[in-house]
Amino acid sequence: MIIGTIEIDRPPAEVFAYLEELDRHSEWQGDLISSKIVSEGPVGVGTRATDTRKVPGGPREMTYEITEHDPPRKSSWQVLDGPVRGAGSVTVEPIGDGARSRVGVEFDLKGHGLGRLIAPFARRQAAREVPKAQAKLKEILERRAEGGSGERGGVSSPP
């Protein structure tokens, strides 16, 4: 199980709204090349997106589905294809008066077929990447609050 937590100086609704912008996940996830929503309608349970990620051997596409969506508190997902499939959740909790947030991620990667041989390596790589991704997420959200770059016509939109 891969677990990470970070505190961000932004309220939960703002953090969650940014996390819902699935096409922007590559801004803070270093191994993510792109993400494209492949289902219709607003982000919610059943929303599907296809990520293209950097993995050993070259870029790989993987489609995931949102399995739980409880704004601004929690979102869960399940990867549907590929030799190594992730499943997990992100939580956003208010800290103190609610002007700050604690963002937690918890997920696991399971191998399917030949992916059983790759999964232990993928888990180690993901465990190294999570703290970097969370630090970048914090940087982006706190910079946006200061009026820095990273703005894009609003925060709402569619891990």
RAHU-V526312 format. One record per residue. N is the residue number from 1. D_LAST is the distance of its C-alpha to the last C-alpha in Angstrom with 1 decimal. Layout:
{{N;D_LAST} {N;D_LAST}}
This chain:
{{1;17.0} {2;15.2} {3;15.3} {4;15.1} {5;16.1} {6;17.0} {7;18.9} {8;18.4} {9;21.2} {10;19.5} {11;19.3} {12;16.4} {13;16.2} {14;15.9} {15;13.3} {16;11.1} {17;12.0} {18;10.9} {19;7.4} {20;7.4} {21;8.6} {22;6.0} {23;9.3} {24;10.0} {25;7.6} {26;10.6} {27;12.8} {28;11.9} {29;10.7} {30;14.1} {31;13.5} {32;11.1} {33;13.6} {34;11.7} {35;9.0} {36;10.6} {37;10.1} {38;12.7} {39;13.5} {40;15.7} {41;15.6} {42;13.6} {43;10.1} {44;10.8} {45;11.5} {46;11.9} {47;9.7} {48;9.2} {49;7.9} {50;9.7} {51;9.0} {52;12.4} {53;12.8} {54;16.1} {55;17.6} {56;21.3} {57;23.1} {58;21.1} {59;17.9} {60;16.1} {61;13.9} {62;11.6} {63;10.2} {64;7.7} {65;8.3} {66;7.3} {67;10.3} {68;10.9} {69;10.6} {70;13.3} {71;13.3} {72;14.0} {73;13.9} {74;11.1} {75;7.9} {76;7.7} {77;6.6} {78;9.1} {79;9.7} {80;12.7} {81;14.8} {82;16.3} {83;18.5} {84;16.1} {85;13.2} {86;10.7} {87;10.1} {88;9.4} {89;8.8} {90;8.5} {91;11.8} {92;13.6} {93;17.3} {94;20.2} {95;22.8} {96;26.4} {97;27.1} {98;23.4} {99;23.5} {100;21.4} {101;18.2} {102;17.3} {103;13.6} {104;13.1} {105;10.8} {106;12.1} {107;11.4} {108;13.8} {109;14.4} {110;17.1} {111;19.4} {112;20.7} {113;24.1} {114;24.7} {115;21.2} {116;23.0} {117;24.8} {118;21.9} {119;19.5} {120;21.6} {121;21.4} {122;17.6} {123;17.3} {124;19.7} {125;18.0} {126;14.6} {127;16.7} {128;18.3} {129;15.2} {130;13.4} {131;16.3} {132;16.5} {133;12.9} {134;13.5} {135;16.9} {136;15.7} {137;13.3} {138;16.4} {139;18.6} {140;16.9} {141;16.7} {142;20.2} {143;21.6} {144;20.5} {145;22.3} {146;25.4} {147;25.2} {148;24.4} {149;22.6} {150;19.0} {151;19.9} {152;18.9} {153;20.8} {154;19.0} {155;15.8} {156;14.7} {157;13.2} {158;8.4} {159;0.0}}
